[in-house]
Amino acid sequence: MTLKIRIAEGAAPYEQVRAQISEQARSGALPVGYKLPTVRGLAESLGLAANTVAKAYRALESDGVIETRGRNGTFVAAAGDAASREAASAAQAYAERARRLGLTESAALDAVRDALRAAFEDAS
């Protein structure tokens, strides 16, 4: 696992850790079942505070990308299914809310495209 933190980039270090681990897990560079370094170990190797890495791990676990198995460690989860389910659930909730607000399908799709464009531009 290779992570690079760029302080001058503007994104918070924990977000950079989260995004890079997530991308590596989704691309298969980190295979399902891969044991991640401990919070303290990764923090030391990146020159970050342990709380920063812990925050990234909590976000990744919440997203279903990793799973903590108590004293056995933290591992890459079968995230594809969890991520797909989470995205489908969020999309369904959005569609229902847009309908209740009286948006047309076209207006709802435009709002999603704008939000996705902004989110993915911020990530790059």
C-alpha positions as CSV (number, residue, x, y, z in Angstrom):
1,M,0.0,0.0,0.0
2,T,1.4,3.3,-1.1
3,L,0.0,6.6,0.2
4,K,1.2,10.1,-0.5
5,I,0.0,13.0,1.6
6,R,0.3,16.5,0.1
7,I,-0.2,19.1,2.7
8,A,-0.2,22.0,0.2
9,E,-3.0,20.4,-1.8
10,G,-5.8,21.8,0.3
11,A,-7.6,18.5,1.1
12,A,-7.4,17.6,4.8
13,P,-4.8,14.8,5.4
14,Y,-7.4,12.4,6.8
15,E,-9.5,12.9,3.6
16,Q,-6.4,12.2,1.5
17,V,-5.8,9.0,3.4
18,R,-9.5,8.0,3.1
19,A,-9.6,8.7,-0.6
20,Q,-6.4,6.9,-1.5
21,I,-7.2,3.8,0.5
22,S,-10.8,3.8,-0.9
23,E,-9.5,4.1,-4.5
24,Q,-6.9,1.4,-4.0
25,A,-9.5,-0.9,-2.5
26,R,-12.0,-0.3,-5.4
27,S,-9.3,-0.7,-8.1
28,G,-8.1,-4.0,-6.6
29,A,-4.6,-2.6,-5.8
30,L,-5.6,-3.5,-2.2
31,P,-7.4,-6.9,-2.5
32,V,-10.3,-7.9,-0.3
33,G,-8.9,-9.3,2.9
34,Y,-5.7,-7.2,2.8
35,K,-4.6,-6.4,6.3
36,L,-4.0,-2.6,6.7
37,P,-1.3,-1.2,9.0
38,T,-2.4,-0.2,12.5
39,V,-3.5,3.3,13.0
40,R,-0.4,4.1,14.9
41,G,1.9,2.4,12.4
42,L,0.4,4.2,9.4
43,A,0.4,7.5,11.2
44,E,4.1,7.1,11.9
45,S,5.0,6.1,8.4
46,L,3.0,9.1,6.9
47,G,4.2,11.6,9.6
48,L,0.6,12.2,10.7
49,A,-1.1,12.2,14.1
50,A,-2.7,8.9,15.0
51,N,-6.1,10.7,15.4
52,T,-5.9,11.8,11.7
53,V,-5.5,8.2,10.5
54,A,-8.1,7.0,13.0
55,K,-10.6,9.5,11.6
56,A,-9.8,8.2,8.0
57,Y,-10.3,4.6,9.2
58,R,-13.6,5.4,10.8
59,A,-14.8,7.0,7.6
60,L,-13.7,4.1,5.5
61,E,-15.4,1.6,7.9
62,S,-18.6,3.7,7.7
63,D,-18.4,3.5,3.9
64,G,-17.9,-0.2,4.0
65,V,-14.5,-0.1,2.5
66,I,-12.7,-1.6,5.5
67,E,-13.7,-3.7,8.5
68,T,-12.1,-3.9,11.9
69,R,-11.9,-7.3,13.4
70,G,-11.1,-6.3,17.0
71,R,-7.6,-7.3,18.0
72,N,-7.0,-9.1,14.7
73,G,-6.7,-5.9,12.8
74,T,-8.3,-3.9,10.1
75,F,-8.9,-5.4,6.6
76,V,-10.1,-4.4,3.2
77,A,-13.8,-5.4,3.0
78,A,-15.7,-6.6,0.0
79,A,-16.5,-3.0,-0.5
80,G,-18.0,-3.1,-4.0
81,D,-21.3,-4.6,-2.7
82,A,-21.5,-2.3,0.3
83,A,-20.7,0.8,-1.8
84,S,-23.2,-0.2,-4.4
85,R,-25.9,-0.7,-1.8
86,E,-25.1,2.6,-0.1
87,A,-25.1,4.5,-3.4
88,A,-28.5,2.9,-4.4
89,S,-30.0,3.8,-1.1
90,A,-28.8,7.4,-1.3
91,A,-30.1,7.6,-4.9
92,Q,-33.5,6.3,-3.9
93,A,-33.7,8.8,-1.0
94,Y,-32.7,11.6,-3.3
95,A,-35.2,10.6,-6.0
96,E,-38.0,10.5,-3.4
97,R,-37.0,13.9,-1.9
98,A,-36.8,15.5,-5.4
99,R,-40.3,14.3,-6.2
100,R,-41.6,15.6,-2.9
101,L,-40.0,19.0,-3.7
102,G,-41.8,19.0,-7.0
103,L,-38.7,18.9,-9.2
104,T,-39.0,17.6,-12.7
105,E,-36.9,14.6,-13.6
106,S,-34.7,16.9,-15.7
107,A,-34.1,19.3,-12.9
108,A,-33.3,16.5,-10.4
109,L,-30.8,15.1,-12.9
110,D,-29.2,18.5,-13.4
111,A,-28.8,18.9,-9.7
112,V,-27.1,15.5,-9.4
113,R,-24.8,16.2,-12.3
114,D,-23.8,19.5,-10.8
115,A,-23.1,17.9,-7.4
116,L,-21.1,15.0,-8.9
117,R,-19.1,17.4,-11.0
118,A,-18.2,19.5,-7.9
119,A,-17.5,16.4,-5.8
120,F,-15.2,14.8,-8.4
121,E,-13.4,18.1,-9.2
122,D,-12.7,18.5,-5.5
123,A,-11.3,15.0,-5.3
124,S,-8.8,15.4,-8.1
